[in-house]
Amino acid sequence: MILDPINDRACLDALTAQVRQRVDPRAPDRSMAALARELGSTAALVRWLRQQPQRDDTGAPEDGPRVDACRPSQRVRFLPVDPNCVERSLTYLAVAELIDPQPSRRLATTRTPAGLLHTYPVEDDQAVVLDPQVRNGGEPGCCVRNGAGDRELRLRISPAFDHALRVAARAVAIAGPSMARPAASLALASVGVPPTALGSIEQALRAEGLTLGLPSSR
């Protein structure tokens, strides 16, 4: 059963309405119904979604379709090959509902320590982690709604985030230019900052005359 969102209502209400339309028993979305039959369980659906690569929504008007009820506007594609967190969540709500409609499911939004938006599904009051698997370990790494291209990024420096920035800067200095970005990403991940935010963080720091010490070009 798909319930109303927990928060972020203007945006998530609009997204939830799209999901409900696609799981209407009178005319369910054929592609989603086929995926539900193929996977057979919500556990398999979670594994499948975690295997999908991430492509951030940078807010480009031509990157759509878009939902203007969200601020900033949100790209919304169903069953894309490279979803961000919102698109993973919408796919989960729809396909999980077609697999097993008994649990209660809804959307929620939170902010990462870097101030980026992260949307995720909640099933029977438990968050469902759909973030993509990282290459070297297989554990999920945080994905966000609007990523590295989000020009509205504002750094909110909590004590934990300040410590992570200092650790990241030391890691960059030790790792050297060739491994600077992976080293910084691992350090920032310790406080839940997704790797896709690294470029925006460095850009925001440089605007203040600071830097993690990353090379200017890749």
C-alpha positions as CSV (number, residue, x, y, z in Angstrom):
1,M,0.0,0.0,0.0
2,I,1.5,3.3,-1.1
3,L,0.9,6.0,1.6
4,D,1.4,9.8,1.5
5,P,5.0,11.0,1.9
6,I,6.5,11.6,5.3
7,N,7.8,15.1,4.5
8,D,8.8,17.3,1.5
9,R,5.2,17.2,0.6
10,A,5.0,19.5,-2.4
11,C,7.6,17.5,-4.3
12,L,7.0,14.0,-3.0
13,D,3.2,14.2,-3.3
14,A,3.6,14.9,-7.0
15,L,6.0,12.0,-7.4
16,T,3.8,9.7,-5.4
17,A,0.9,10.5,-7.7
18,Q,2.9,9.4,-10.7
19,V,3.8,6.1,-9.0
20,R,0.1,5.4,-8.0
21,Q,-0.9,6.0,-11.6
22,R,1.6,3.4,-12.8
23,V,0.4,0.7,-10.4
24,D,-3.3,1.3,-10.9
25,P,-4.7,-2.3,-11.1
26,R,-7.0,-1.4,-13.9
27,A,-4.0,-0.5,-16.2
28,P,-0.6,-1.2,-14.5
29,D,2.6,-0.1,-16.3
30,R,3.6,-3.0,-18.5
31,S,7.3,-2.6,-18.1
32,M,7.1,-2.4,-14.4
33,A,4.7,-5.4,-14.2
34,A,7.2,-7.4,-16.3
35,L,10.1,-6.4,-14.0
36,A,8.0,-7.4,-11.0
37,R,7.3,-10.9,-12.5
38,E,11.0,-11.3,-13.5
39,L,12.4,-10.4,-10.1
40,G,9.7,-12.0,-8.0
41,S,10.6,-10.5,-4.6
42,T,11.3,-7.2,-3.1
43,A,14.7,-8.4,-1.9
44,A,15.7,-9.2,-5.5
45,L,14.4,-5.7,-6.5
46,V,16.7,-4.1,-3.9
47,R,19.7,-6.0,-5.2
48,W,18.8,-5.1,-8.8
49,L,18.5,-1.4,-8.0
50,R,21.7,-1.3,-6.1
51,Q,23.5,-2.7,-9.2
52,Q,22.4,0.3,-11.4
53,P,25.0,3.0,-11.9
54,Q,24.3,6.6,-10.7
55,R,23.8,9.7,-12.9
56,D,23.2,12.8,-10.9
57,D,20.5,15.3,-11.8
58,T,22.3,18.6,-12.4
59,G,19.2,20.5,-13.1
60,A,19.7,20.9,-16.8
61,P,16.3,21.8,-18.4
62,E,16.8,19.4,-21.3
63,D,17.5,16.5,-18.8
64,G,14.0,15.3,-18.2
65,P,11.2,14.8,-18.0
66,R,11.1,17.2,-14.9
67,V,8.8,17.8,-12.0
68,D,8.6,21.5,-11.2
69,A,6.8,20.9,-7.9
70,C,10.2,20.0,-6.5
71,R,12.8,22.7,-5.6
72,P,15.1,22.5,-7.4
73,S,13.1,20.9,-10.2
74,Q,13.5,17.1,-10.2
75,R,14.3,14.8,-13.1
76,V,11.9,11.9,-13.1
77,R,12.4,8.8,-15.3
78,F,10.9,5.5,-14.6
79,L,13.1,2.4,-15.0
80,P,16.2,4.3,-16.3
81,V,19.5,2.6,-16.7
82,D,21.3,5.2,-14.5
83,P,18.9,6.4,-11.8
84,N,19.6,8.9,-9.1
85,C,18.0,8.4,-5.6
86,V,14.6,9.7,-6.5
87,E,14.4,7.5,-9.6
88,R,15.5,4.5,-7.6
89,S,12.9,5.2,-5.0
90,L,10.0,5.6,-7.5
91,T,11.0,2.4,-9.2
92,Y,11.1,0.6,-5.9
93,L,7.7,1.9,-4.8
94,A,6.0,0.9,-8.0
95,V,7.6,-2.5,-8.6
96,A,7.5,-3.5,-4.9
97,E,3.8,-2.6,-4.9
98,L,3.2,-4.9,-7.9
99,I,5.2,-7.7,-6.2
100,D,3.6,-7.4,-2.8
101,P,1.1,-4.7,-2.0
102,Q,0.7,-5.6,1.7
103,P,3.5,-3.5,3.3
104,S,3.0,0.2,3.7
105,R,5.4,2.2,1.6
106,R,6.1,6.0,1.3
107,L,8.7,8.5,0.3
108,A,10.9,10.6,2.5
109,T,13.6,13.2,2.0
110,T,16.6,14.2,4.2
111,R,19.8,16.2,3.8
112,T,23.3,14.9,3.8
113,P,26.0,16.6,5.9
114,A,27.0,18.5,2.7
115,G,23.5,19.9,2.4
116,L,22.5,17.8,-0.6
117,L,19.0,16.3,-0.8
118,H,18.6,12.5,-0.5
119,T,15.2,10.8,-1.2
120,Y,14.5,7.2,-0.3
121,P,11.6,4.8,0.2
122,V,10.3,3.8,3.7
123,E,8.6,0.4,4.0
124,D,6.8,-0.5,7.2
125,D,8.6,2.5,8.9
126,Q,12.0,1.2,7.9
127,A,14.2,3.0,5.4
128,V,15.1,1.0,2.3
129,V,18.7,1.5,1.1
130,L,18.9,1.6,-2.6
131,D,22.2,3.5,-3.1
132,P,24.6,2.1,-5.7
133,Q,27.2,-0.4,-4.7
134,V,30.7,1.0,-4.6
135,R,33.3,-0.7,-6.9
136,N,35.8,-2.0,-4.4
137,G,33.6,-3.3,-1.6
138,G,30.0,-4.1,-2.6
139,E,28.5,-2.0,0.2
140,P,26.1,0.8,-0.8
141,G,27.4,4.3,-1.1
142,C,25.1,7.3,-0.6
143,C,23.4,8.7,-3.7
144,V,21.7,12.0,-3.9
145,R,18.9,13.8,-5.6
146,N,20.8,16.7,-7.0
147,G,24.5,16.0,-7.3
148,A,27.8,17.5,-8.3
149,G,26.4,19.9,-10.8
150,D,24.0,21.5,-8.3
151,R,25.2,25.1,-8.3
152,E,23.1,25.8,-5.1
153,L,25.3,23.7,-2.9
154,R,26.1,25.4,0.4
155,L,28.5,23.8,2.8
156,R,27.1,23.5,6.3
157,I,30.2,22.9,8.5
158,S,29.2,20.8,11.5
159,P,32.1,19.7,13.8
160,A,32.0,16.2,12.3
161,F,32.1,17.6,8.7
162,D,34.9,20.0,9.6
163,H,36.9,17.0,11.0
164,A,36.2,15.0,7.8
165,L,37.4,17.9,5.6
166,R,40.6,18.0,7.6
167,V,41.0,14.2,7.3
168,A,40.3,14.5,3.6
169,A,43.0,17.2,3.1
170,R,45.6,15.1,5.0
171,A,44.6,12.0,2.9
172,V,45.0,14.0,-0.3
173,A,48.5,15.2,0.8
174,I,49.6,11.6,1.6
175,A,48.0,10.0,-1.4
176,G,49.5,12.3,-4.0
177,P,47.9,13.6,-7.2
178,S,47.1,10.3,-8.8
179,M,45.1,9.0,-5.9
180,A,43.9,12.3,-4.5
181,R,40.2,12.1,-5.4
182,P,39.7,8.5,-4.2
183,A,41.4,9.3,-0.9
184,A,39.3,12.4,-0.4
185,S,36.1,10.5,-1.3
186,L,36.8,7.8,1.3
187,A,37.5,10.4,4.0
188,L,34.3,12.3,3.3
189,A,32.2,9.1,3.1
190,S,32.9,8.7,6.8
191,V,30.3,11.3,7.5
192,G,27.9,10.3,4.7
193,V,29.1,12.6,2.0
194,P,28.6,10.9,-1.4
195,P,31.5,10.8,-3.8
196,T,29.4,12.7,-6.4
197,A,29.6,15.7,-4.1
198,L,33.4,16.0,-4.0
199,G,33.7,18.3,-7.0
200,S,31.1,20.7,-5.6
201,I,32.7,20.7,-2.2
202,E,36.1,21.6,-3.6
203,Q,34.5,24.3,-5.8
204,A,32.7,25.8,-2.7
205,L,35.9,25.7,-0.7
206,R,37.9,27.4,-3.4
207,A,35.3,30.1,-3.6
208,E,36.3,30.8,0.1
209,G,40.0,30.7,-0.6
210,L,40.3,27.1,0.7
211,T,41.0,23.7,-0.9
212,L,41.3,20.0,-0.1
213,G,44.4,20.0,-2.3
214,L,42.8,18.3,-5.3
215,P,44.4,18.7,-8.7
216,S,42.7,21.4,-10.8
217,S,42.0,19.0,-13.7
218,R,41.5,15.2,-14.0
